[in-house]
Amino acid sequence: MPLWLQWTLIIAGLLAIAALIAFIVRQSRLLSLSRRRDDKNRAFREKRRQSMVESIQVIAMAVEEDQVEHSEACLRLKGLLDHVAPELLERSPYRIFREVSDQLQHMPTHRARQATDTRFIEKMDQERLALEKQHADAIRRAATALRQHAF
């Protein structure tokens, strides 16, 4: 084999090795960046979940101490539990949050409430208060159980 061919093959091999090393280094950096991003996302999700659990605990305590309307608590707790532990909404005693929330879904809130006729609002408020009175004990029991639940 001629000497010039040997040197050409050696140089081609070294170029191939250099290209592979560059590719490996690039992939390693991308993998490292991806892992750091995943760790940040995981930490953010865990912090957000913990914040929701704390909100659940505070709302449950407010229900026990009658510091919040039961209908408002049911709507908020159902929304939070949908994200934290949706399976709880299918079990007793927590099922009451979903049931009350479902019965309140047709009622206007926020801007829609402000734009609605006052007589209709009064009728909806009477319906809401009757619903709260009907389920008050079950809501309190569920709030107590929820406050003691380990998430």
Secondary structure by P-SEA (a helix, b strand, c coil): ccaaaaaaaaaaaaaaaaaaaaaaaaaaaaaaaaaaaaaaaaaaaaaaaaaaaaaaaaaaaaaaaccccaaaaaaaaaaaaaccccccccccccaaaaaaaaaacccccccccccccaaaaaaaaaaaaaaaaacaaaaaaaaaaaaaccc
